[in-house]
């Protein structure tokens, strides 16, 4: 059964950004980062990352868990016995990751730092859904002028509840 991203992430409607589709070709990667950028007002407490394709080799999503991955290959090329600190997920079509970028006190969750290892063989396709801490005007579910929130019933007369 399909479950919508907002229900999966336990976030209210209207807090989700437009989903984005990403494609990684051989050699393409994404360095370690947070999905939130609090300094510039981008507060994304939750992320859903879904894999849309299998990847023949490489393309793992890595959560360093405090390990130094500033040189990404140190984490992507590490032997299995050296990655016990890391959390590593190989892309598998139909699987999804949910993680929270903030702790309950709104501080950044240091374990939410993640990166994408270079694709070695094949292509990696992903769907990303980010959720904001507050109602987001660019959300596809934002209650624009004239919209009625949950719990409201229209009477058939414009503007009357």
Secondary structure, 3 states (H helix, E strand, C coil): CCCCHHHHHCCCCCCECCCEEEEECECCCEEEECCCEHHHCECCCEEEEEECCCCCEECCEEECCCCCCCCHHHHHCCCHHHCCCCEEECCCCCCEEEEECECCCCCECHHHCEEECCEEECCEEEEEEEECCCCCCCCCCCCCCCCCCCCCCCCCCCCCC
